[in-house]
Amino acid sequence: MSIEYGEYRNNCKEKMEKIKTPCYLKIKHKLSLLFSDFEDISYNDFWLMVDNPNKKLPQKKFVITDKFDYRLPIYEINHNPFTPELNKIISEKYHLIEKYVKTQRDIKDYIVDYVNTKTPKTVILYLIDGLSYWDYINASIKYNVEPIFVNGKTTTENGLKNIVYGKNGIPIAKELYKFGYKGYGQTYWNRKNKLTDILFRYISEKNIFYYDENIHDIIVKNKQSKKYIQIYKIGLDDDAHKLREVSKKSIINKIKEIFENINILRDILNQTNQPYLIVITADHGIKWDFTKKYRKGSHGNISFEECFVPLIIIEG
Ligand SMILES: [Zn+2]
């Protein structure tokens, strides 16, 4: 790659501790900034501050990540913040994370915006209990994924509420009803369960089913009409609390099995020749401790594994 004279004064792959500030910083994801004591500032704000003769420059390690020119050195770091390395800083910097990543409460807005612009015939929200971003990555599933932060407690109730009710407290089923979408649900939980009630509010009880086949039928029989289907699957949360024989391998196999079922669902949707959207995510992740005899998985606390869930979008 040729670099034009004056364009870059310094462009090299650096370790964070070698970087001299102020500078421009090329970075894969801004969350990496939490591993440093750098102060993130926009190009415009930085130069406004520098050009103002009445203002003394604060003693901070400024880095600019949004725009580059010849005025400062440019560094590039190759760092992925979405690994268990995040556990080193997650408690201390917890309050800053929402600034840099998408959260569960943003998912509903994404769905509503998508429906508003593309009006797919079928919208599916597929909730997998206890699937962490990290376990998803380790299972090597072919779908692209984005890490999503759990707002607040990493419990089933809080995570599901974040996703289904979003920022304004209105359930997705109600939001989509305004666009003419009829609501359906699938859960293995008893309808009388308190959480089922919260999760499936605004979906008629007669439209809530237990089996995959019921949902497949609805898709095929109503292929011309607009529908919203909310699916809740036990995923890995059950294993975390009960099974003795849970292992890394059994977790990966379970995730593969879940996605084989999702592939079947996708194939059925493809056969309808109608546009659709499938949004897959989880209430919280699980932190596994395989040295334990029982209850090898836990959640409810703050860790990278518990606080980051996957977001997978399948369009057709
Ligand atoms: Zn859960």
Residues whose N, C-alpha, C, O or C-beta is under 5 A from the ligand:
A	BS01	ZN	D129 G130 T155 T156 D237 D283
